[in-house]
Amino acid sequence: FLNEAYYQTGDFQTALASFKKVLKDYPKSTKLPDATLKVGYCQYELQQWKAARDTLNEAVQKYPGTNAATLAAQRLQRMQDEGH
């Protein structure tokens, strides 16, 4: 859960790498929806707007009906409202 700690302390670059590692190393994990969401959140915080949009859209498409998909859709709306 170090990835969460990195995210919570604002070390978004390290958190991003850590969440991406979860996606790569554990392709069957039940944590994939949340890890995908957090990758998008990290990209957002790092102002990687296109990457964040792509990742958040992926969370919505791949994991419909999950809390992660709902939160991803909310962040996408926020990004649109902010002009990103």
N, C-alpha and C positions, 0 to 999 in steps of 0.2 A: 504493500500500500504506500510505498514511497512516492509513487507517481502522484497520489492525492496530496501528499505533504508538499511536494514541489509546487503543485498547482496552488494550494492554499497560501503558500508563502510568496507567490508571485514569480517563481522561477519557471516561467512558461516555456522557455526553450528546453530545459531539462525535462519538464513534465511532458512536453510534446514527444520527445524522443522516447520517453518511458512508456507512454500510452501506445505509441506506434509499435514498440517492441511487444507489448501484450497482443496487439492485433496480429503481428507476424508469427510470434512464437506459440500462440494458443488459439489456432483458428477455429477450434470447436468449443471454446470457452463460453459459458453463459454470460460472461462479462463483456462480450463483444459490443452489444448495443451501447453500454455505458462508456466503454473505451473509445468507441467511434465518436460519441457525443463529446467526450473530453478532448479528443484530437481537434475537433471543430472549435471547441471553446478556446483551446490554446492558440489555434491559428487566428481566431478572432482577436484575442488579447495581443497577439504579435502583429496585428493589422495585416495579416495575409488574407485579404478579403476574398479573393477568388477561391483559394484553397479552402477557406472556412466554409464558403457557400457550397462548394462541391462535397465536402465531408459531411456537412449537416444535411444536405439533400440525400446523401447516401444513407445516413442514419434513418431518415424518414422513409426512404424507399425499401431498404433491406429489413427494417425492424418495425413494420407497421403495428400499431396497437400497443407498443411499449412506452414506458415512461420516457425513455431516451428519445424516441421519435417525437413525442409531444413536446419535449423541451427543445429539441432541435428545430421543430417548426416554429416555436416561439422565438428562438434566437434568429432564425431566418427572417421573421417578420420584423424584429427589432433592427436587424441589419438593413432591411429595406426602408424602414422608417428613418434610419440614420443616413441613408443615401449611400450605403456600401453595397 
